[in-house]
Amino acid sequence: MNAVAADLKGRNFTKLADWSRPELEAVLDLGDELKHARKEGDEQQLLSGRTIGLLFLKPSTRTRVSFAAGIAQLGGTALSFSAEELQLARGETIRDTAVVLSRYLDALVIRTFAQDDVEGLAQNASIPVINALTDAAHPCQILADLMTIRERRGRLEGLKLVYLGDGNNVCASLLVGAATFGMHVVAATPAAYAPPGRAVAIARERAAESGGSVELTDDVHAAVAGADVLYTDVWTSMGQEAQNERRRHDLAGYGIDAETLRDAGEQALVLHCLPAHYGEEITEEVVYGPQSAVFDEAENRLHTQKALLALIVP
């Protein structure tokens, strides 16, 4: 284990901005190793004797299953529970919950609404806390995205990544992650759906250090030309269901279909963090087409999260 990886023991992973490029690279490199090891039938028991809590306040398929499976594959035990099963539902504080769970667990993974709740847990816990999605950020997803691009294209630096649609939590984290690795990232969204200013500012700071760039635009046709990667996400996130019809109207034309893919070119790799709403932000034809890496991307949630846990759990 190199010096960077050794220094990660006990670290929280609540947002990408807290981690440097070498630290994130250590996760991607170990993720590659663990993926190869699994294919060779050589699972490493890097979490033997460890118990990891999975606290989910939002529905989940990929995040819940990939964390639980990954913990088991590394020899650990996953305990999954919801807020309704804890005294959080009856008003126990985040601080008390963090202190108590730290006495039982070796790490805590949480998927919830407010970023402040994740930061509060991390601040008060004595074990590593991992953000498995909030309304503001989705850092674990971006680890898998970066791994997928790198294994398909052989590098990250210098590639053009175009995100289309709603400038949501995935978009915000993607800007920071891509810019950290020297990518030229473009967010093509309607003005009213632009990514948060704070995320854009952090991404531009990272891009200035890495040689990448960050661009915001509402011109889809110009944005996708020559893209190495096209990325989109659902237009209506969890908790926004009442806005669905308005969002479908406002975001029409900001998705990925066969025409968008032709405009980008044959070199463009397609990513989507799933679940997909076919006929809205992406078509089924594209997801199952030859330029798609969507299901490799989903699989890589498993490998990058295993690597993350192996690096930060003491």
C-alpha positions in Angstrom: 0.0 0.0 0.0 1.5 3.4 -1.0 1.7 6.4 1.3 -1.4 8.0 -0.1 -3.5 4.9 0.5 -2.1 4.4 4.0 -3.1 7.9 5.0 -6.8 7.2 4.1 -7.5 5.0 7.1 -10.3 6.5 9.2 -11.3 9.1 6.5 -14.8 10.2 5.8 -16.1 10.3 2.2 -18.9 12.8 2.3 -18.1 14.8 -0.8 -15.5 14.7 -3.6 -14.1 18.2 -2.8 -12.6 16.8 0.5 -10.4 14.4 -1.4 -7.3 15.2 -3.6 -6.6 13.7 -7.0 -4.0 11.3 -5.7 -6.4 10.1 -3.0 -9.2 9.5 -5.5 -6.8 7.8 -7.9 -5.9 5.4 -5.1 -9.5 4.3 -5.0 -9.7 3.9 -8.7 -6.5 1.9 -8.8 -7.6 -0.5 -6.1 -11.0 -0.8 -7.7 -9.3 -2.0 -10.9 -7.3 -4.5 -8.8 -10.4 -5.8 -7.0 -12.4 -6.1 -10.2 -9.6 -8.2 -11.7 -9.3 -10.3 -8.6 -13.0 -11.1 -8.6 -12.9 -12.2 -12.2 -10.0 -14.5 -11.3 -11.8 -15.9 -8.3 -9.3 -14.4 -6.0 -11.4 -12.5 -3.5 -9.4 -10.7 -0.8 -10.8 -10.6 2.7 -9.9 -7.0 3.3 -12.9 -6.4 5.7 -12.7 -9.6 7.7 -14.2 -9.1 11.1 -15.6 -5.6 10.2 -19.2 -4.6 10.5 -20.5 -1.8 8.2 -23.9 -0.1 8.8 -26.1 0.8 5.8 -28.6 3.5 6.8 -31.0 4.2 3.9 -33.6 7.0 4.1 -34.2 6.9 0.3 -35.0 3.9 -2.0 -32.0 2.3 -3.7 -31.1 -0.6 -6.0 -27.5 -0.2 -7.1 -26.2 1.6 -4.0 -27.8 -0.8 -1.5 -27.0 -4.0 -3.3 -23.5 -3.1 -4.4 -22.5 -2.0 -0.9 -24.0 -5.1 0.8 -22.5 -7.5 -1.8 -19.1 -5.8 -1.7 -18.9 -5.9 2.1 -19.7 -9.6 2.0 -17.2 -10.3 -0.8 -14.5 -8.6 1.3 -15.3 -10.8 4.3 -17.3 -8.2 6.3 -20.8 -8.0 7.6 -23.4 -5.5 6.4 -26.2 -4.3 8.7 -29.0 -2.5 6.7 -31.6 -0.4 8.5 -33.9 2.6 7.8 -34.4 5.7 10.0 -37.9 4.3 10.9 -36.1 1.4 12.6 -34.0 3.7 14.7 -34.8 6.2 17.4 -34.0 8.9 14.8 -37.6 8.5 13.9 -38.6 9.5 17.4 -36.3 12.6 17.6 -33.0 11.2 18.8 -30.3 13.6 17.6 -27.8 13.0 14.8 -25.0 13.6 17.4 -26.3 10.9 19.8 -26.9 8.5 16.9 -23.4 9.0 15.6 -21.7 8.5 18.9 -23.7 5.3 19.7 -23.3 3.7 16.2 -19.6 4.3 16.5 -19.5 1.9 19.4 -21.0 -0.9 17.4 -19.8 -0.4 13.8 -16.6 0.0 11.9 -18.1 2.4 9.3 -21.4 3.8 8.4 -22.9 4.3 4.9 -25.8 6.7 4.7 -28.2 7.6 1.9 -30.5 10.5 2.8 -31.8 13.9 1.8 -29.8 16.6 3.6 -26.1 16.9 3.1 -25.9 18.6 6.6 -27.2 15.3 8.1 -24.3 13.4 6.6 -21.8 16.0 7.6 -23.3 16.0 11.2 -22.8 12.2 11.4 -19.3 12.5 10.1 -18.4 15.3 12.5 -19.7 13.4 15.6 -18.8 9.8 14.7 -15.5 8.2 15.5 -15.8 5.8 12.5 -15.7 6.6 8.8 -18.9 7.9 7.3 -19.7 7.5 3.6 -22.2 9.6 1.6 -24.2 7.1 -0.5 -26.3 10.0 -1.9 -27.9 13.2 -0.7 -29.8 15.9 -2.5 -26.6 17.8 -3.0 -24.0 15.1 -3.9 -23.5 11.6 -5.1 -19.7 11.0 -4.7 -19.8 7.2 -4.8 -21.5 7.2 -8.2 -18.8 9.5 -9.6 -16.1 7.0 -8.5 -17.7 4.4 -10.7 -18.1 6.8 -13.6 -14.5 7.7 -13.6 -13.4 4.1 -13.3 -15.6 3.2 -16.3 -14.3 6.0 -18.5 -10.7 5.2 -17.6 -11.1 1.5 -18.4 -12.9 2.2 -21.7 -10.7 5.0 -22.9 -7.4 4.4 -21.1 -7.2 7.8 -19.5 -9.3 10.6 -18.1 -7.1 13.7 -18.6 -7.9 15.7 -21.7 -11.2 13.9 -22.5 -14.4 15.9 -23.2 -17.3 14.9 -21.0 -20.8 16.4 -21.6 -23.5 16.1 -19.1 -27.1 16.8 -20.4 -30.2 17.5 -18.5 -30.9 18.6 -14.9 -27.9 20.1 -13.0 -28.7 17.9 -10.0 -26.6 16.1 -7.3 -25.0 13.8 -9.8 -24.1 16.7 -12.1 -22.6 18.7 -9.3 -20.4 15.8 -8.1 -19.5 14.9 -11.7 -18.2 18.4 -12.4 -15.9 18.2 -9.4 -14.7 14.7 -10.1 -14.1 15.2 -13.8 -12.4 18.5 -13.3 -10.1 17.0 -10.7 -8.7 14.6 -13.3 -8.1 17.2 -16.0 -11.2 16.5 -18.1 -13.0 19.2 -20.1 -16.5 19.0 -18.7 -19.6 20.7 -20.1 -23.0 20.9 -18.4 -25.7 21.5 -21.0 -28.8 22.4 -19.1 -31.6 25.0 -19.4 -30.6 28.1 -17.4 -33.1 27.4 -14.7 -31.7 23.9 -14.2 -28.0 24.8 -14.1 -25.8 23.1 -11.5 -25.2 24.8 -8.1 -22.8 27.7 -8.2 -20.7 26.3 -5.3 -20.1 23.0 -7.2 -19.2 24.9 -10.3 -16.8 27.1 -8.4 -15.0 24.1 -6.8 -14.9 22.3 -10.2 -13.3 25.4 -11.8 -10.7 25.5 -9.0 -9.9 21.9 -9.6 -9.7 22.4 -13.4 -7.3 25.3 -13.0 -5.0 22.9 -11.1 -5.4 19.9 -13.4 -5.5 21.5 -16.8 -9.1 20.7 -17.4 -12.0 23.1 -18.0 -15.6 23.6 -16.9 -18.3 25.1 -19.2 -22.0 25.8 -18.7 -24.3 26.1 -21.7 -27.9 25.7 -22.9 -26.9 24.7 -26.4 -27.0 20.9 -26.7 -26.0 20.7 -30.3 -22.8 22.7 -29.8 -22.0 21.0 -26.5 -22.1 17.4 -27.7 -19.9 17.9 -30.8 -16.7 15.9 -30.4 -17.6 14.6 -27.0 -15.7 11.6 -25.7 -18.4 10.9 -23.1 -22.1 11.8 -23.0 -23.8 11.5 -19.6 -27.4 12.1 -18.4 -29.6 11.3 -15.4 -33.3 11.3 -14.6 -35.1 14.6 -15.0 -37.2 14.1 -11.8 -35.2 13.0 -8.8 -36.5 11.5 -5.6 -38.7 13.9 -3.8 -39.5 15.9 -6.9 -42.4 13.8 -8.2 -44.9 16.6 -8.0 -42.8 18.6 -10.5 -42.6 15.7 -13.1 -44.8 17.2 -15.8 -43.1 20.6 -15.6 -39.7 19.1 -15.6 -40.5 16.9 -18.7 -41.6 20.0 -20.5 -38.6 22.2 -19.4 -36.0 19.6 -20.1 -37.3 18.3 -23.4 -34.4 18.2 -25.9 -31.7 17.8 -23.1 -31.5 14.0 -23.3 -29.6 11.4 -25.2 -31.2 9.7 -28.2 -29.9 8.4 -31.5 -29.8 11.9 -33.0 -27.8 13.3 -30.1 -25.4 10.4 -30.4 -24.9 11.0 -34.1 -24.2 14.7 -33.4 -21.5 13.7 -30.9 -19.8 11.1 -33.1 -18.9 7.4 -33.1 -16.3 8.0 -30.4 -18.8 9.1 -27.8 -19.3 6.7 -24.8 -22.7 6.9 -23.1 -23.2 6.8 -19.4 -26.3 7.0 -17.2 -26.3 6.3 -13.4 -29.7 4.6 -13.6 -32.6 4.1 -13.1 -33.5 5.3 -16.6 -36.9 6.8 -17.7 -36.9 5.7 -21.3 -38.3 8.3 -23.6 -37.4 11.1 -21.4 -33.7 11.7 -20.6 -32.5 8.7 -22.7 -33.8 6.1 -25.0 -33.7 2.3 -24.5 -32.1 2.0 -27.9 -29.1 4.1 -26.7 -28.7 2.4 -23.3 -28.5 -1.0 -25.1 -26.6 0.3 -28.0 -22.9 -0.3 -29.0 -21.7 3.0 -27.6 -23.2 2.4 -24.1 -21.2 1.6 -21.0 -24.2 2.0 -18.7 -24.1 -1.5 -17.3 -20.3 -1.5 -16.9 -20.8 1.7 -15.0 -23.4 0.1 -12.8 -21.1 -2.9 -12.1 -18.3 -0.6 -11.2 -20.2 0.8 -8.3 -19.4 -2.6 -6.7 -15.6 -2.4 -7.3 -15.0 1.2 -6.4 -17.1 1.0 -3.2 -15.2 -2.1 -2.2 -12.0 -0.2 -2.8 -13.2 2.8 -0.8 -14.2 0.7 2.1 -10.9 -1.3 2.1 -9.0 2.0 2.1 -10.8 3.9 4.8 -12.0 1.3 7.3 -9.4 0.8 10.0 
